[in-house]
Structures are given as structure tokens and as C-alpha cells.
Amino acid sequence: MAICLRLTGIRAYLIFVSMLMVFACKKEAHSPAERYYGFDKGIVFQEDFEPLMIDWQYYNTDTVSTSVVKLIALDSTALSYQWTIEAATYNTREVRLRFPPDYSLTNRKLTIKLLIRYRTISNTDTVKSFEKVLTFFNPCVSKFNGIFKGTTDNGRHTDSFKIGTCTSGILHTGSNFYLENFQLQCGRYFDEQPDSYNIGYKQILFSATGEFLCNSPSGIITLYGDSICMRYRSFENGMLESPLDHVFRGFKN
């Protein structure tokens, strides 16, 4: 009988300890720190050409060559947002702004500030601040400039392309986007409507819809360090035929 009582006492003690551990785990799982630590994600910047080129693919970057920039607070469930950009303030999670074109020409650096207000588990309103520098750069000095040597997906020979983001031709005044295909021995300036182009920090969109020159290529070029991937469409069998799709991958020569 004494043994049974002793075992019963030990069992009760173990149950009591187990319950304490369960309550302790539950308390740890619902700690305030784990409930609101996520309000610390900060800010991202994106170049924004979408109103001009519907195929524009957004990417996060601290450096831009366009005058239109999208500013995004990564915390999507904050109670309020307050951006301070130069002398102006804005109160939405996402802000799209048009900056003066000379910002890019002068490589201006702009400090962007954001305050977010959120509520903790203890129902206390708390404010966090973020600060990030947005750098503008002149597209004429882009890493896209140069000759890239590589291969085209359905090409039988090594191919090369020359890219110029700030070039002028004999019959072209001003600065224009230039693309030359060495295999075709043909180069084309994109400068007038209906041709169009947009040059970003890591991306170029171009569309040749005017005269049939160099097979009227249209596509997107993405920069990865010193290499590029160019997805484009061209009329290699003449304007009356359906265009062909290509993918060129190359490294700066």
C-alpha cells in the first residue's frame, strides 16, 4: 500500500510538472515579441515605366535611371504610413512619384524617410522609422553599354550584340537607344514614334514597330552583372510572316 501511495504521489508530481511545461510553452508561443517583430521590413524602390511600356517587369533597386519611381513600405498591415520626401509628406503604403529629369543627369542622392504606426499585442500604438537613400544615375553611363558575345537559343553560330544607351547616328540628333546584331550585320536606332524604348538600371524595353529595318526587333533586355539575357521577337522571314521569338544570352566582350 505504501508503494502504491508513493507511486501515486510521483505520478501526480509528474503530471503537475508536465502541466507547468505546457503552460510555459503556450506562454512562450504567444510572447509579444513574436507577435509584432515583423514590423521591421523597411522600404523598397522600383523603377516605374508601366504607364509607357505595359511589359515592364518590376524589380527592387536602390539606383534608378528613370524619373518615375515607386516607393513601397514592405509592412502591409501597419495602421498608418508617413513618408517624408524632401519637403513633401505622403500617407499611403505605396507612393508613385515623378522626379525632375535633371536628378538622373546629376547623379543625385535622395534620402527617403518612412514612419509606420502599428499596434502591439498589448494594444499599444508604436512607431518605427526607416531611412533609405535613393540614387539616380545617368543612363548614358549604364552597364548596358558595350558589346555582348554569346549565343541565341535557335542560332547555329556564336552571336554578338552591341548596345548603346546614349548614342547618336548621322541622321539622328540627340541621344537614342542603339542595338546592333553582328550576325545580321545590322544596327538600328530607336528614337522616334512608333518606335519606343525605356532604359532602366537593370532592364531595357524596346519596340520597333515602324519601318522594316534589321527585322524590326522588339523585346526586353535584363542585366545580370556583366551578362545579359535578351528575349526578343523579330520578323526574320519578312513583315508578311509571323515573327519569331528568340533568347540571347551573352557576356560583355
ZAFI-967892 format. One line per field, with one value per residue (C-alpha): residue number from 1; y, z, x. Coordinates in nm, 3 decimals. Each point is the difference from the previous one (the first is absolute). Layout:
<sites>
pos <- (NUM / ...)
Y <- (Y / ...)
Z <- (Z / ...)
X <- (X / ...)
</sites>
This chain:
<sites>
pos <- (1 / 2 / 3 / 4 / 5 / 6 / 7 / 8 / 9 / 10 / 11 / 12 / 13 / 14 / 15 / 16 / 17 / 18 / 19 / 20 / 21 / 22 / 23 / 24 / 25 / 26 / 27 / 28 / 29 / 30 / 31 / 32 / 33 / 34 / 35 / 36 / 37 / 38 / 39 / 40 / 41 / 42 / 43 / 44 / 45 / 46 / 47 / 48 / 49 / 50 / 51 / 52 / 53 / 54 / 55 / 56 / 57 / 58 / 59 / 60 / 61 / 62 / 63 / 64 / 65 / 66 / 67 / 68 / 69 / 70 / 71 / 72 / 73 / 74 / 75 / 76 / 77 / 78 / 79 / 80 / 81 / 82 / 83 / 84 / 85 / 86 / 87 / 88 / 89 / 90 / 91 / 92 / 93 / 94 / 95 / 96 / 97 / 98 / 99 / 100 / 101 / 102 / 103 / 104 / 105 / 106 / 107 / 108 / 109 / 110 / 111 / 112 / 113 / 114 / 115 / 116 / 117 / 118 / 119 / 120 / 121 / 122 / 123 / 124 / 125 / 126 / 127 / 128 / 129 / 130 / 131 / 132 / 133 / 134 / 135 / 136 / 137 / 138 / 139 / 140 / 141 / 142 / 143 / 144 / 145 / 146 / 147 / 148 / 149 / 150 / 151 / 152 / 153 / 154 / 155 / 156 / 157 / 158 / 159 / 160 / 161 / 162 / 163 / 164 / 165 / 166 / 167 / 168 / 169 / 170 / 171 / 172 / 173 / 174 / 175 / 176 / 177 / 178 / 179 / 180 / 181 / 182 / 183 / 184 / 185 / 186 / 187 / 188 / 189 / 190 / 191 / 192 / 193 / 194 / 195 / 196 / 197 / 198 / 199 / 200 / 201 / 202 / 203 / 204 / 205 / 206 / 207 / 208 / 209 / 210 / 211 / 212 / 213 / 214 / 215 / 216 / 217 / 218 / 219 / 220 / 221 / 222 / 223 / 224 / 225 / 226 / 227 / 228 / 229 / 230 / 231 / 232 / 233 / 234 / 235 / 236 / 237 / 238 / 239 / 240 / 241 / 242 / 243 / 244 / 245 / 246 / 247 / 248 / 249 / 250 / 251 / 252 / 253)
Y <- (0.000 / 0.238 / -0.074 / 0.077 / 0.330 / 0.089 / -0.076 / 0.197 / 0.296 / -0.019 / -0.026 / 0.306 / 0.191 / -0.093 / 0.107 / 0.330 / 0.061 / -0.091 / 0.249 / 0.271 / -0.077 / 0.015 / 0.334 / 0.129 / -0.104 / 0.162 / 0.317 / -0.001 / -0.062 / 0.306 / 0.232 / 0.359 / 0.004 / -0.275 / 0.166 / 0.333 / -0.047 / -0.002 / 0.377 / 0.054 / -0.068 / 0.345 / 0.157 / -0.101 / 0.215 / -0.100 / 0.167 / 0.053 / 0.000 / -0.187 / 0.295 / 0.013 / -0.367 / -0.251 / -0.282 / 0.167 / -0.245 / 0.156 / -0.067 / 0.144 / 0.231 / 0.285 / 0.158 / 0.130 / 0.166 / 0.099 / 0.302 / -0.210 / -0.207 / -0.219 / 0.001 / -0.291 / -0.069 / -0.376 / -0.016 / -0.036 / -0.004 / 0.312 / 0.239 / 0.300 / 0.115 / 0.332 / 0.058 / 0.305 / 0.074 / 0.331 / 0.255 / -0.217 / -0.267 / -0.289 / -0.235 / -0.315 / -0.328 / 0.041 / 0.330 / 0.060 / 0.322 / 0.180 / 0.166 / 0.271 / -0.148 / 0.188 / -0.227 / -0.276 / 0.227 / 0.121 / -0.341 / 0.140 / -0.188 / 0.043 / -0.110 / -0.157 / -0.025 / -0.209 / -0.022 / -0.287 / -0.031 / -0.344 / -0.154 / -0.251 / -0.299 / 0.212 / 0.241 / 0.270 / 0.216 / 0.001 / 0.191 / -0.119 / 0.207 / -0.100 / 0.193 / -0.095 / 0.178 / 0.002 / 0.055 / 0.134 / -0.064 / 0.114 / -0.276 / 0.104 / -0.173 / -0.316 / -0.342 / -0.091 / 0.193 / -0.226 / -0.319 / -0.324 / -0.332 / -0.319 / -0.225 / 0.018 / -0.288 / -0.112 / 0.145 / -0.220 / 0.238 / 0.212 / 0.332 / 0.349 / 0.311 / 0.357 / 0.213 / 0.376 / 0.183 / 0.350 / 0.007 / 0.219 / -0.091 / 0.207 / 0.058 / -0.009 / 0.296 / -0.031 / -0.314 / -0.326 / -0.369 / -0.199 / -0.377 / -0.174 / -0.368 / -0.098 / -0.323 / 0.192 / 0.280 / 0.242 / 0.271 / 0.204 / 0.321 / 0.022 / 0.363 / 0.098 / -0.112 / -0.256 / -0.143 / 0.023 / -0.096 / 0.037 / -0.043 / -0.108 / -0.086 / -0.376 / -0.015 / 0.140 / -0.026 / 0.073 / -0.019 / 0.044 / 0.034 / 0.244 / -0.069 / -0.349 / 0.039 / -0.272 / -0.219 / 0.246 / -0.152 / 0.061 / -0.139 / 0.031 / -0.005 / -0.085 / 0.071 / -0.249 / 0.143 / -0.008 / -0.228 / 0.053 / -0.203 / 0.141 / -0.138 / 0.143 / -0.050 / 0.079 / -0.045 / -0.208 / -0.125 / 0.338 / 0.220 / -0.215 / -0.304 / -0.066 / 0.131 / -0.243 / -0.001 / -0.020 / -0.002 / 0.135 / -0.048 / 0.173 / 0.137 / 0.336 / -0.043)
Z <- (0.000 / 0.084 / -0.336 / -0.182 / 0.187 / -0.082 / -0.371 / 0.002 / 0.153 / -0.264 / -0.278 / 0.131 / 0.020 / -0.360 / -0.122 / 0.185 / -0.155 / -0.347 / 0.036 / 0.100 / -0.308 / -0.226 / 0.145 / -0.029 / -0.367 / -0.073 / 0.168 / -0.202 / -0.327 / 0.054 / 0.120 / -0.116 / -0.175 / -0.237 / -0.075 / -0.131 / -0.083 / -0.371 / -0.006 / -0.095 / -0.373 / -0.127 / -0.346 / -0.361 / -0.313 / -0.350 / -0.337 / -0.158 / -0.378 / -0.001 / -0.121 / -0.308 / -0.047 / 0.122 / -0.007 / 0.260 / 0.271 / 0.342 / 0.203 / 0.325 / -0.028 / 0.190 / -0.328 / -0.277 / -0.338 / -0.047 / 0.141 / 0.106 / 0.313 / 0.209 / 0.377 / 0.198 / 0.374 / 0.045 / 0.313 / -0.146 / 0.321 / 0.178 / 0.134 / -0.184 / -0.220 / -0.025 / -0.268 / 0.007 / -0.339 / -0.015 / 0.117 / -0.073 / 0.203 / -0.117 / 0.198 / -0.209 / 0.011 / -0.364 / -0.157 / -0.369 / -0.071 / -0.301 / 0.070 / -0.212 / -0.293 / 0.111 / 0.308 / -0.226 / -0.193 / 0.321 / 0.175 / 0.290 / 0.330 / 0.184 / 0.358 / 0.039 / 0.347 / 0.113 / 0.330 / 0.056 / 0.291 / 0.115 / 0.302 / 0.229 / 0.169 / 0.312 / -0.208 / 0.005 / -0.306 / -0.094 / -0.267 / -0.192 / -0.237 / -0.311 / -0.214 / -0.338 / -0.273 / -0.357 / -0.259 / -0.349 / -0.282 / -0.356 / -0.245 / -0.231 / 0.238 / 0.037 / 0.016 / -0.303 / -0.221 / -0.186 / -0.206 / 0.135 / -0.149 / 0.047 / -0.161 / -0.117 / 0.089 / -0.356 / -0.158 / -0.156 / 0.052 / 0.275 / 0.003 / 0.119 / 0.073 / 0.049 / 0.235 / 0.039 / 0.245 / -0.100 / -0.365 / -0.305 / -0.366 / -0.307 / -0.066 / 0.363 / 0.234 / 0.376 / 0.203 / -0.094 / 0.077 / -0.252 / -0.060 / -0.251 / -0.091 / -0.130 / -0.153 / -0.210 / -0.053 / 0.078 / 0.262 / 0.085 / 0.192 / 0.207 / 0.020 / -0.159 / 0.013 / -0.059 / 0.120 / 0.376 / 0.275 / 0.374 / 0.175 / 0.363 / 0.236 / -0.066 / -0.286 / -0.349 / -0.191 / -0.372 / -0.273 / -0.373 / -0.165 / -0.276 / -0.320 / -0.065 / 0.099 / 0.156 / 0.010 / 0.232 / 0.335 / 0.315 / 0.344 / 0.347 / 0.115 / 0.360 / 0.151 / 0.237 / 0.103 / -0.321 / -0.188 / -0.164 / -0.098 / -0.293 / -0.090 / -0.329 / -0.298 / -0.361 / -0.353 / -0.146 / -0.291 / -0.097 / 0.140 / -0.161 / 0.202 / 0.369 / 0.224 / 0.166 / 0.369 / 0.115 / 0.321 / -0.010 / 0.294 / -0.008 / 0.200 / -0.049 / -0.242)
X <- (0.000 / 0.283 / 0.160 / -0.326 / -0.035 / 0.358 / -0.054 / -0.323 / 0.184 / 0.275 / -0.259 / -0.183 / 0.327 / 0.092 / -0.345 / 0.038 / 0.344 / -0.132 / -0.284 / 0.246 / 0.209 / -0.307 / -0.109 / 0.356 / 0.016 / -0.334 / 0.111 / 0.325 / -0.185 / -0.217 / 0.271 / -0.047 / 0.338 / -0.108 / -0.331 / 0.129 / 0.367 / -0.098 / -0.052 / 0.360 / 0.013 / 0.090 / -0.024 / 0.058 / 0.034 / -0.109 / 0.043 / -0.340 / -0.046 / -0.330 / -0.212 / 0.225 / 0.089 / -0.257 / 0.257 / 0.221 / 0.107 / 0.051 / 0.315 / 0.133 / 0.300 / 0.163 / 0.113 / -0.227 / 0.040 / -0.361 / -0.179 / -0.302 / 0.059 / -0.228 / 0.066 / -0.144 / -0.019 / 0.051 / -0.215 / -0.349 / -0.206 / 0.122 / -0.264 / 0.143 / 0.288 / 0.177 / 0.262 / 0.226 / 0.155 / 0.178 / -0.261 / -0.305 / -0.183 / -0.221 / -0.224 / -0.052 / 0.189 / 0.107 / 0.102 / 0.069 / 0.188 / 0.141 / 0.334 / 0.168 / 0.202 / 0.312 / 0.018 / 0.132 / 0.235 / 0.163 / 0.010 / -0.197 / -0.037 / -0.328 / -0.070 / -0.346 / -0.156 / -0.296 / -0.190 / -0.241 / -0.243 / -0.112 / -0.173 / 0.171 / -0.162 / -0.043 / -0.212 / 0.265 / 0.060 / 0.367 / 0.194 / 0.304 / 0.211 / 0.194 / 0.244 / 0.144 / 0.198 / -0.134 / 0.275 / -0.068 / 0.245 / 0.050 / -0.107 / 0.286 / 0.244 / -0.209 / 0.169 / -0.209 / 0.241 / 0.238 / 0.025 / -0.145 / 0.110 / -0.200 / -0.257 / -0.359 / -0.230 / -0.064 / 0.314 / 0.263 / 0.289 / 0.146 / -0.181 / 0.087 / -0.202 / 0.111 / -0.209 / 0.012 / -0.224 / 0.110 / 0.108 / -0.052 / 0.003 / 0.076 / -0.367 / -0.101 / 0.027 / -0.001 / 0.059 / -0.169 / 0.000 / 0.204 / 0.001 / 0.225 / -0.006 / 0.344 / -0.127 / -0.251 / 0.254 / -0.278 / -0.051 / -0.304 / -0.069 / -0.317 / -0.088 / -0.329 / -0.363 / -0.131 / 0.334 / 0.045 / 0.242 / 0.053 / 0.334 / 0.005 / 0.282 / -0.035 / -0.246 / -0.063 / -0.326 / 0.007 / -0.260 / 0.058 / -0.337 / 0.089 / 0.191 / 0.134 / 0.364 / 0.219 / -0.313 / -0.180 / 0.107 / -0.204 / 0.075 / 0.146 / 0.365 / 0.086 / 0.342 / 0.168 / 0.337 / 0.205 / -0.237 / -0.338 / -0.303 / -0.195 / -0.340 / -0.115 / -0.225 / 0.093 / -0.134 / 0.282 / -0.211 / -0.138 / -0.275 / -0.270 / 0.103 / -0.061 / 0.282 / 0.240 / 0.091 / 0.363 / 0.203 / 0.356 / 0.239 / 0.335 / 0.292 / 0.169 / 0.287)
</sites>
